[in-house]
């Protein structure tokens, strides 16, 4: 029988998936401006209506959802590779190098993540690539501290020392023995990180330092809709609902993975 948490997660994902499916079937251009369809009600041609420029709301929701997921996956993958590499390297080397790397991680953690991301995105300039760089610069720290704590607990394990005594290289030991044994907590970290990145991307785009018009993002759609909330509240409700459902579903999946893999909460102190 399916776990209740997974069932709720799939249920919450139903509406976002239906948006993507319907947009794929309709094949409507979300950038096409039609001034005759400004604030058009839902119809067969526009299932969710149109925005202030006559653009199809369903198509723009699907585009924003795809962008949020693409940015989230890219940031988690890049941040994971960077953070895990730094954390494993610091734990293995130890000494002053470990201390320097972890103090640098502490400096990054001392700033509120969203404020640091806003500052970096503002310095780099708007755009998806710069948005990813800004979010990666904030998101690698959690992976580094978690991977360091896990490697510290395993670096003197008998199977690791036996592999080194047998002539295996450090790189082989890291890839063949250490990574598989620390994969479970890192997977949980990645699932929660994905939800955080989706919120971060939406927040930065809402503030105008992320995705720029005419490209659609859930954050930019909410920002554009706030000026018209009293006239067309659905312009805010729909992207806000999709964002809420997506983040809740990913968080529930993260909770399920944490329970299923028996991962203990919290990080070890540096």
N, C-alpha and C positions, 0 to 999 in steps of 0.2 A: 504493500500500500504506500502511496506517495506521501512523503513527509508534509505535514501541514504548512511549514514555512515555505517549502518549495511550491506548494499549491498556491499559496497566497502570492508568492513572487510571480508565478506564471500568470495568475489572474490580473495582477497589476500591470504586467507587460502586454496584456491583451489589447488595450486601446492604442498604445504606441505601435504595436505590430499591425493593427488594422489600418492605422494612418499610413504606414509605409506601404502596405499591400494595396490600399485604395489608390494612393498616389501613383504607384507603379502601373496599375490598371488604367487609370485615367490619362496618364502621360501628359499632364498639363504643365506648361512652362510657368514656374513660380516667379519669373522675372518679367513676364509679359504684362504690360500696363494696358488696361482697358478702362478709359475714363467713363464709358457708358455703363460700367459695372461697379462703380464706386459704392461701397457698402451694400453690395447686392446680397439678398437673403440666400439661404441655402436652396439649392436647386439641383437638378440632374447634372447640369454643366459644372456647377460649383457646389459640391456637397456640403461644405462648411461656410459658404459665402465668400465674400471678397473684402479686401482691406481698403484703406483710404485712396489707393491708386488703382483700384480695380484688379489687383493681383489675387490669384486664387489662393485662399488661405490654407487649404489642404496641401497643395503643392509646397507652399512655403514651410508649413509645419514638418512635412517629410524631409525637406532639405535641411531645416534646422536640426532635426533629430539625427539625421545622418552625420551632420557636421559635429554635433556634440559627441556622438559615439566615436567618430574618427579621431577627434582631438583627444578624447579620453583614453582611447586605446594607445595612441601614439605617445602620449605623455607617460602613461603607466609603463609601457615597454621601454622607452628611453630612460625614464627615471629609474626603473627597476634595474636595467643593465648597469647604469652608472653607479647607483647606490649599492647594489649587491657587490659589484667589483671593488668599490672603495671599502665597504665594510669587511669583506673577506680578506682583502689585502692588509687592512689595518689590524685585524685580529691575528692573522698569521705572522706578520712581522713583529708586532708588539713594540714595546719600548717607546722612544720619543716619537717615532713615526706614527704610531697608533695614537699617542696623546695629541699630536698636532692635528691629525685628520679629524679626530673626534671633537676637539675644541672648535675646529672650523664648523663642524656640524652643529655644535651647540650655539655658535654665533648665528647661524642661519635660523635655528629654532627659536632664538631669543626674539625674533621679529614675528609679529602676527603674519601668518602665511599669506592671507589675502592682501594685506597692505604691501608686503614685499613684492608680490606678484604684480600689483597695480603699479608700483614704482618701476619695476623692470620693464613691464609692458609699455609704460609711458616713455621710458628712455629709448627703448628699441623702436617704438613707433607701432601704429596699428597694423594688423594683418594676421593671418592664421599662423604663419611660420613663427613670427615673433611671439605670438600668444603661446605657442607650444614651448618655445625656449623659456619664456618667463615661468610657465607652470612647471617645467622640468627642473628649473633652478630651485624651485621650492620643494618639489615632490620627491627628490632623491633621498632626502635625509632619513625618512622613516625606513626605507629599505636598507640604508647603510647601517643604522643602529641595530636593526633587527638581525641582519645577516651577521654583523660583528658578534652580537651576543650568542647567536647559535654556533658560530664557528669556534668561539672561545670555549664553549662547552664540549666541542667534539675534537679539537685539534690534538688532544693527547689521548684520544680513545684508542683502544688496542688495534682496531682494524685500520686506523690511519697510520699508526706507528709501524704496523706490520707491512703495510703497502710501501712506506718510505724505506723500511729496512730491506725490502725486496728489490729496491732500485727504481721505484716509480718516481717520476718527476713531480714537483709540487703542483704543476698545472694539471697533470693527470689525476692526482689525488683530489684536487679541488673540484674538477669536473666529474670525475667518476665516483667519488665517495662523499665529499662534503655537500655538493649541491643537491643530490637526491635526498639527503637526510635533512636538509633544511627547507625543502621545497614547500612543505605543508604550511608553515607559518607565513612564508613569503607569498603563497597563493592567496591566503586570507588577507594579507596586507594589500595585495594588488586589487582585490575585489572592493575593499573599502576605499582604496585610493581612487579607483575608477569613479565611484560616486562623488568623492570630493572634487575630482577634476571636472566632472560635468557641472557641478555647482559653481566651481571657480571660473570655468569658461563662460557660463551664463552671466555671472556677476561682472566679469571684466567687459564682456560685450555690452551689457546693460549700461555700464559706465562710459562706454565709448572708446575704450582702449583695446578692444579685442577685434572681433569680426566687424567689418564695415559694410554698410549698404553699398550696392543692392543685394549682397550676399545675405542669405537668411540664416539667423541663429536664434535659438529660443530666447537668449538674452536681448538681442536687438529687437525681436518681435515684441517682447514685453515692454521695452523702452518706448518703441513707437506707439504701442497701444495705450500707454499710460496717459498720453495727451488726449485720448479720445474715450476714456473710460466711461464717461457719462453718456456718450453718444452710442458707442459700440463696445460694451464691456467684454464681448466674446473675443475681441482682439487681444485681450490680456488673459482671459480665462483659459482659452485653449492652449497657448504655449505654456502658461503656468501649470496647468493640469498635466500636460505631457512631461514637463520637467519633474514635477512632484512624483508622478507614477514611475518614471524611469529611475530616479534616485532611490525611491523606496524599494523598488524591485531589486536593484543591485545590492542595497544594504541587507535586505532579507536573505539574498543568496549568500552574502558574506557571512551572516549569522549562521546559516546552515552549514557552510564550509567549516567555520570555526568549531561548531559542535561536532560535526561529522569527523573532522580530522583531529579532534581533541587538542586544539591549540589553546594554550593558556594566554590570557590577556596580559597586556603590558609589555614593556621593554626593560631589558637589564640596564642598569646604570653604566655610564661610560667610565 
